[in-house]
Amino acid sequence: RYFVTEDKKDGDLIRSTPHPDANNTNNSYDILNTPGGIHEFLVLNSTDMTFSWRPNCRSGELNAFDLFPNTEGIECHKRILNFISKERKTLFTLDLELQTWTWSSTYQVRLTSSQINLDALRVREAFCILRRMAVIPRIFMVAIPLVNILQL
């Protein structure tokens, strides 16, 4: 499976499960676009702190607009998916097994390994996450890609 974030106001978080034939081509771009693949869109429930994956793109966009606009900085380790809403300066943590989620402010510099799994990241990747979380001053920032893709 792949997870894709989109850095825009209604940029939903997509879970993509490629069709098995997608791996049989010589074009790596076919992974996410081969017919028969499944694209599902994250919808967070803020009442009971659960989430679901919906086949309707619009429900994912509306939910992203309300709760997690301008997402990026995606990372997954041991069935825990983390991503950041730049606009809200919020780190979202999803337990993919229990289908629950939490959030924390990125204004707090104090990070734990369970939040972003520093033990699983190289130093450069950790720096990139801190930069995206605005912990490191903006003058050190470089262009950040519009779409981030993570394979699980």
MILUM-922508 format. One record per residue: residue in three letters; chain; x, y, z of N, C-alpha, C in turn. Coordinates in steps of 0.1 Angstrom, whole numbers, plus 5000, padded with zeros to 4 digits. Layout:
BEGIN
  rest  kette  n.c1  n.c2  n.c3  ca.c1  ca.c2  ca.c3  c.c1  c.c2  c.c3
   ALA      A     X     Y     Z      X      Y      Z     X     Y     Z
...
//
This chain:
BEGIN
  rest  kette  n.c1  n.c2  n.c3  ca.c1  ca.c2  ca.c3  c.c1  c.c2  c.c3
   ARG      A  5008  4988  5000   5000   5000   5000  5009  5012  5000
   TYR      A  5003  5023  4995   5010   5036   4994  5001  5046  5001
   PHE      A  5007  5056  5007   4999   5067   5013  5004  5080  5006
   VAL      A  4995  5088  5002   4998   5100   4994  4992  5112  5001
   THR      A  5000  5123  5004   4994   5135   5009  4995  5146  4998
   GLU      A  4987  5156  4999   4986   5166   4990  4986  5180  4997
   ASP      A  4996  5188  4994   4998   5201   5001  4989  5211  4995
   LYS      A  4976  5211  4999   4966   5221   4996  4955  5221  5006
   LYS      A  4947  5232  5006   4936   5233   5016  4928  5221  5018
   ASP      A  4923  5215  5007   4915   5203   5007  4922  5191  5002
   GLY      A  4935  5191  5005   4944   5180   5000  4942  5168  5009
   ASP      A  4934  5158  5004   4931   5147   5012  4944  5137  5013
   LEU      A  4943  5128  5023   4953   5118   5024  4947  5105  5018
   ILE      A  4954  5100  5008   4949   5088   5000  4957  5076  5004
   ARG      A  4950  5065  5006   4956   5051   5007  4953  5044  4994
   SER      A  4964  5041  4987   4963   5035   4974  4968  5020  4975
   THR      A  4960  5011  4970   4964   4997   4969  4965  4993  4955
   PRO      A  4977  4992  4949   4978   4990   4935  4972  4976  4931
   HIS      A  4968  4975  4918   4964   4963   4912  4977  4954  4911
   PRO      A  4976  4941  4913   4988   4933   4912  4995  4934  4899
   ASP      A  4988  4937  4888   4995   4939   4875  5003  4951  4874
   ALA      A  5001  4961  4884   5009   4973   4883  5024  4971  4884
   ASN      A  5028  4960  4891   5042   4957   4892  5048  4950  4880
   ASN      A  5040  4947  4870   5045   4940   4859  5049  4949  4847
   THR      A  5048  4962  4849   5052   4971   4838  5066  4976  4841
   ASN      A  5072  4982  4831   5085   4988   4833  5084  5003  4837
   ASN      A  5072  5008  4839   5070   5022   4843  5066  5023  4857
   SER      A  5074  5029  4866   5071   5030   4880  5058  5039  4882
   TYR      A  5055  5048  4873   5043   5056   4875  5030  5048  4874
   ASP      A  5031  5035  4869   5019   5027   4868  5014  5022  4881
   ILE      A  5023  5022  4891   5020   5017   4904  5007  5023  4910
   LEU      A  5005  5036  4909   4993   5043   4914  4982  5045  4904
   ASN      A  4985  5042  4891   4975   5045   4881  4969  5033  4873
   THR      A  4974  5021  4875   4969   5010   4868  4955  5007  4871
   PRO      A  4946  5005  4861   4932   5002   4864  4931  4990  4873
   GLY      A  4921  4990  4882   4918   4979   4891  4924  4982  4905
   GLY      A  4933  4992  4906   4938   4996   4919  4927  5003  4928
   ILE      A  4929  5003  4941   4919   5009   4950  4925  5022  4956
   HIS      A  4917  5032  4955   4921   5045   4961  4910  5048  4972
   GLU      A  4915  5050  4984   4906   5053   4995  4911  5066  5002
   PHE      A  4901  5073  5008   4904   5086   5013  4902  5087  5028
   LEU      A  4911  5093  5035   4910   5093   5050  4899  5103  5054
   VAL      A  4891  5098  5064   4881   5106   5070  4883  5104  5085
   LEU      A  4886  5115  5092   4888   5115   5107  4875  5118  5114
   ASN      A  4872  5110  5124   4860   5113   5132  4865  5120  5145
   SER      A  4862  5133  5146   4867   5140   5158  4859  5138  5171
   THR      A  4847  5131  5169   4839   5129   5181  4845  5117  5189
   ASP      A  4848  5106  5183   4853   5094   5190  4867  5091  5187
   MET      A  4874  5100  5179   4888   5099   5176  4891  5086  5169
   THR      A  4882  5082  5160   4885   5070   5151  4886  5076  5137
   PHE      A  4890  5067  5127   4890   5071   5113  4886  5060  5105
   SER      A  4883  5063  5092   4879   5053   5082  4885  5057  5069
   TRP      A  4885  5048  5060   4889   5050   5046  4877  5049  5037
   ARG      A  4874  5060  5030   4862   5060   5022  4866  5060  5007
   PRO      A  4857  5055  4999   4860   5055   4984  4857  5068  4977
   ASN      A  4850  5077  4985   4846   5090   4979  4856  5100  4981
   CYS      A  4862  5105  4971   4872   5116   4971  4867  5128  4978
   ARG      A  4855  5132  4975   4849   5145   4981  4848  5144  4996
   SER      A  4845  5133  5002   4844   5132   5016  4858  5134  5022
   GLY      A  4868  5128  5016   4882   5130   5020  4886  5145  5019
   GLU      A  4883  5151  5009   4886   5165   5007  4880  5174  5017
   LEU      A  4867  5172  5020   4860   5180   5030  4865  5178  5043
   ASN      A  4868  5166  5047   4874   5163   5060  4888  5169  5061
   ALA      A  4896  5168  5051   4909   5174   5051  4908  5190  5053
   PHE      A  4899  5196  5046   4897   5210   5047  4893  5214  5061
   ASP      A  4885  5206  5068   4881   5209   5081  4891  5206  5092
   LEU      A  4898  5195  5090   4907   5190   5101  4922  5190  5099
   PHE      A  4926  5188  5086   4940   5187   5084  4944  5193  5070
   PRO      A  4942  5206  5068   4946   5212   5056  4961  5212  5054
   ASN      A  4966  5212  5041   4980   5214   5038  4988  5203  5045
   THR      A  4986  5191  5042   4993   5180   5048  5006  5176  5041
   GLU      A  5016  5172  5048   5028   5166   5043  5036  5160  5055
   GLY      A  5048  5156  5052   5057   5151   5062  5052  5137  5067
   ILE      A  5048  5129  5058   5042   5116   5061  5053  5105  5064
   GLU      A  5050  5097  5074   5059   5087   5079  5051  5075  5085
   CYS      A  5055  5063  5083   5049   5051   5088  5059  5042  5094
   HIS      A  5056  5036  5106   5065   5027   5112  5057  5018  5122
   LYS      A  5057  5005  5120   5050   4996   5129  5036  4999  5130
   ARG      A  5029  5001  5119   5015   5003   5118  5010  5017  5124
   ILE      A  5019  5026  5126   5016   5039   5131  5019  5049  5119
   LEU      A  5009  5057  5115   5011   5066   5104  5011  5080  5110
   ASN      A  5021  5088  5107   5022   5102   5112  5022  5111  5099
   PHE      A  5015  5122  5100   5016   5132   5090  5013  5146  5097
   ILE      A  5017  5156  5090   5016   5170   5096  5007  5179  5087
   SER      A  4999  5187  5094   4991   5197   5088  5000  5210  5090
   LYS      A  5006  5215  5079   5014   5227   5080  5005  5239  5085
   GLU      A  4993  5240  5079   4985   5252   5082  4981  5252  5097
   ARG      A  4978  5240  5103   4974   5240   5117  4985  5237  5126
   LYS      A  4997  5235  5120   5009   5231   5128  5006  5220  5138
   THR      A  5001  5209  5132   4996   5198   5140  5001  5185  5135
   LEU      A  5006  5177  5144   5011   5163   5140  4999  5153  5143
   PHE      A  4995  5146  5133   4985   5136   5134  4991  5122  5135
   THR      A  4987  5114  5144   4992   5100   5146  4980  5091  5145
   LEU      A  4981  5082  5135   4970   5072   5133  4975  5058  5136
   ASP      A  4968  5051  5144   4971   5037   5147  4963  5029  5136
   LEU      A  4970  5024  5126   4964   5017   5115  4957  5004  5119
   GLU      A  4961  4998  5130   4955   4986   5135  4942  4988  5142
   LEU      A  4943  4998  5152   4931   5001   5160  4922  5011  5154
   GLN      A  4926  5017  5143   4918   5027   5136  4914  5039  5146
   THR      A  4924  5043  5153   4922   5055   5162  4933  5065  5159
   TRP      A  4930  5077  5163   4940   5088   5160  4941  5098  5172
   THR      A  4953  5104  5172   4955   5115   5182  4962  5127  5174
   TRP      A  4963  5138  5181   4970   5149   5175  4978  5156  5186
   SER      A  4989  5163  5181   4996   5171   5190  5001  5183  5183
   SER      A  5004  5194  5190   5008   5206   5184  5023  5205  5180
   THR      A  5027  5211  5169   5041   5211   5165  5048  5224  5170
   TYR      A  5040  5232  5178   5046   5243   5184  5055  5238  5195
   GLN      A  5053  5227  5201   5061   5221   5211  5073  5214  5205
   VAL      A  5085  5219  5209   5097   5213   5203  5100  5200  5209
   ARG      A  5095  5197  5221   5098   5184   5227  5091  5173  5220
   LEU      A  5099  5164  5213   5093   5153   5205  5098  5140  5212
   THR      A  5089  5130  5211   5092   5117   5216  5094  5107  5204
   SER      A  5101  5096  5206   5103   5087   5195  5090  5081  5191
   SER      A  5080  5080  5200   5067   5074   5195  5060  5084  5186
   GLN      A  5062  5097  5187   5055   5106   5179  5060  5105  5164
   ILE      A  5073  5105  5162   5078   5105   5148  5088  5094  5146
   ASN      A  5089  5085  5156   5098   5073   5154  5112  5077  5150
   LEU      A  5118  5085  5157   5132   5090   5154  5141  5078  5153
   ASP      A  5139  5067  5160   5148   5056   5160  5148  5049  5146
   ALA      A  5137  5051  5138   5136   5045   5125  5140  5055  5114
   LEU      A  5143  5067  5117   5146   5077   5107  5161  5080  5107
   ARG      A  5167  5083  5096   5180   5087   5095  5181  5102  5099
   VAL      A  5192  5107  5103   5194   5121   5108  5188  5131  5097
   ARG      A  5191  5129  5085   5186   5138   5074  5171  5138  5074
   GLU      A  5164  5127  5075   5150   5126   5075  5144  5133  5087
   ALA      A  5150  5131  5099   5146   5138   5111  5147  5153  5109
   PHE      A  5157  5158  5103   5159   5172   5100  5148  5177  5091
   CYS      A  5144  5169  5081   5134   5173   5072  5120  5174  5079
   ILE      A  5117  5165  5088   5105   5166   5096  5105  5178  5105
   LEU      A  5116  5180  5112   5116   5192   5120  5115  5205  5112
   ARG      A  5121  5205  5100   5120   5217   5092  5105  5219  5088
   ARG      A  5099  5208  5084   5085   5209   5080  5076  5213  5091
   MET      A  5079  5210  5103   5071   5213   5115  5074  5227  5120
   ALA      A  5082  5234  5113   5086   5248   5116  5093  5249  5129
   VAL      A  5100  5238  5134   5108   5239   5146  5121  5246  5142
   ILE      A  5126  5244  5130   5138   5250   5124  5134  5263  5117
   PRO      A  5140  5274  5119   5136   5286   5112  5134  5285  5097
   ARG      A  5125  5293  5092   5121   5293   5078  5133  5296  5069
   ILE      A  5142  5304  5073   5153   5308   5064  5161  5296  5060
   PHE      A  5161  5285  5067   5168   5273   5064  5160  5263  5055
   MET      A  5147  5267  5053   5138   5258   5045  5142  5259  5030
   VAL      A  5140  5247  5024   5141   5246   5009  5128  5242  5003
   ALA      A  5127  5242  4990   5114   5238   4984  5110  5224  4988
   ILE      A  5097  5223  4992   5092   5210   4996  5082  5205  4985
   PRO      A  5083  5193  4981   5074   5188   4970  5060  5189  4974
   LEU      A  5051  5191  4963   5037   5192   4965  5031  5179  4969
   VAL      A  5035  5168  4965   5029   5155   4968  5040  5146  4975
   ASN      A  5037  5140  4986   5045   5131   4993  5039  5117  4992
   ILE      A  5048  5107  4989   5043   5094   4987  5051  5085  4997
   LEU      A  5044  5076  5004   5050   5067   5013  5045  5053  5011
   GLN      A  5054  5044  5009   5049   5030   5007  5049  5023  5021
   LEU      A  5039  5015  5023   5038   5007   5035  5039  4992  5031
//
